[in-house]
Amino acid sequence: MKKVLYIHGFASAGSTGSATQMRNHLYPKGVQVLSPDVPVDPLEARQMLQALVATEQPDLIVATSMGALYAEQLKGVKRILVNPSFHMARLLTFRGLGRREFRNKRQDGATEFKVDKQMIQAFQQVEKDSFKGITEEEKTLVWGLFGTQDKLVNCQADFLKHYGKAQMQLFEGEHFLNDKVLSKVVMLLVEKTLSNSPSKGEK
């Protein structure tokens, strides 16, 4: 069975509707969707995701917003980065410190978390490793999907610089995915990518 790892965005959880919809769509087609809660601490999150990829060896990673910051660094795996937020430290500094509520239910029952200077510094540390070691072969593994109405994040220039226009696709939509964009844009690319990928056991 092929595997897709879904990495959610900031203040979200593995229970996000996008992951659930993706799972419901792909499971009947023989594809397992993994969607863990990403730790709030950026360094812990990156370490956990690196370990998870090494263990589970997903055929594809789909990541949104903050999740795409981490996914970009998970080299050697096909990745779809949806409205990637490569500058979380700057974004959080601009939006201010303090308590934030999770938008989706977390497995540990947590309902809120704190944005503080330590978190911003940790994001800065993670971001220093963005766009490193990108070979010509690596470029072909990564696709960037960008909503034309995204008023929260715009990292198109970063993606273009490092991965090129051929790997980039614009869609009519905002930062947060809705059912239409997920089914008409994201899932089409997911299915196309999976159909071109032999499962890990077949390689």
N, C-alpha and C positions, 0 to 999 in steps of 0.2 A: 504493500500500500504506500502510495506517495504521501509525502508530508509537506504541509505548509505551516510556517511559523508566522503568526500575526503578532506584531509588536505595536501596542497601542500608544496613544499620545499622552501629553501631560495631564495630570489630574484625572486620569481615566483608569481603566482596569481591564483585565482579560475578559470580563463579562460584557464589554461594550457591544452594542447592537451590530456593529459592522462585522465583528468576529463571529457573532452568532449567526448572522445571515450568511456569511461565507461558509461556515461549517454546515449549515443546513443545505446549502447549495452543492457543496463539494462531496459531502460524505456519501450520498447515493451514487456518486461517480467513482467511489473507491479512493477518495483523498481524505486524509486525516488532517484536521486543523488544530494546531497547538496555539493556545492563547493565554499565556501566563500573566499574572500580575507583575508588572515591572517595579522593582524596588524604587522608593522615592529618592534615595541617595544615588547620584549619577555614577559614582565609581563602583558602587555595589551592583547597580543595574547593569553596567557594561560587563562586569565580571560574570554575573549570573547568565547573561545572554551568550557570552562567549562559551561558557561551560555547557549551556543547553544545546548550542549548535554543534559542539564537538560530540556530545552524547547522542543527540537525536538525528543529526545529519539531515536536516530538511532539504527537500528538493527546491524549495522556493521560500523566500522571506518577503512578506508584505508588511510594510511599516508606514505609519502615518505620523506626521508632525514630529514631535520629540522622538518618537520611536525610530524615525528615519535617520536621526542623528546617530543613534547606536547602530542601526542596520548598515549604514554606509561603511562602517569600520569592520563589518563581519565579512571579510574578504573570502573569495573562493566559492561563494554561494550566489545563485541568481537572486537578485533583490529588486523589488518594486517599491520605490520611495514616493509616497503620496503626500503632496504639500509638505516637503521636508522642512524642519526647523533646525537649521544648522547653527544658529546663534542663540541658544537658550539663555545663556548668561546675560547677554545684552537685553533680550526680551524681558526677562524677569526683573532686571534692574530697572527697566523703564516702567514696568507695571507695578513695582513696589513690593516690599516685603510683607510678611504677615501670614495669617492662617488662610488656608484654601480648603474648600470642600471637594471631595472626590465626586466626579460626575456619574460614576458607575460603582456598583457594589464590589467591594474587595473581599477576597477569600478570608482575610484575617479579621474582617469586621470593621476595619478602620473607616471612619467617615470623613476625617480631615487630616491635614498635614501642615507643616510650617515651611514657608519659604524664608530662608535666612541667608546671611552672608556666606556661611559655610557651604550651603547648597550652590550658590552662585559661583563660588571659587572652585567647587568640584566640577561644575559644568565647564568652566574655563579650562580646567585640566583635561577633561574629556575632549573638548573641542580642539585642543592642540594636536590631537592625533587624527583629525579629519583629513581626508584627501591625501593620505600617505600611501606610497607603494602602489599607485594605480598604473598598471601595465596596459598595453593595448588590448590584451586578452581580458583583463579585468573590466575594462570599459564596456565590453559586450555583455557583461553579466548584470548590469545595472540599468534600470529604466526610471525616469523621473516623470511623475504625473503632477501637473500644476493647474489649479483652478484659476480661471481668469478673473473671478470675483473675490479672490482671497484677500481680505483686508487686514488680516492678522499677521501673516508671514509672507515674505516674498524672497525666496532663495534661488530664483531662476538663474541669476547671474553666476552664482557659485557652482550650480550644477553644470551650466553650459561650459564654464571655464575648464572643468575637470573631466566631464564625461561627453560633452559635445551635443550638438543639436539632434543628431540621429537617434540618440537615446532618450529624447525628451518629447513629451506629448502634453498639449494643453487641452483642458476640458472646460465646459461651461459649468461653473460651480463655485462654491465658497470653500473656506478652509475645512470646515467639518463636513464629512461625507453624509449624503442622504441616500435613501434606497435607490433612487434613480441613477445617481452617479456610480454607486457601488455596482449595480447590476449592468449598466450600459457601458461603463468605462473600465472600472477596475477589474471586474470579473472576466471581461472579455480578454484583457491582457493576461490575467492569471491563467485562464484556460489555454490560451495560445502558448504561453510559456511552458506550462506543464506538458502540453502535447508534444513539445519539442524537446522534452527532457526525459531520458530513460530513468526509471527509478534507480535508487542507489544500488539495489541488489542486482541490477542489470548491467551496471557499468563494468 
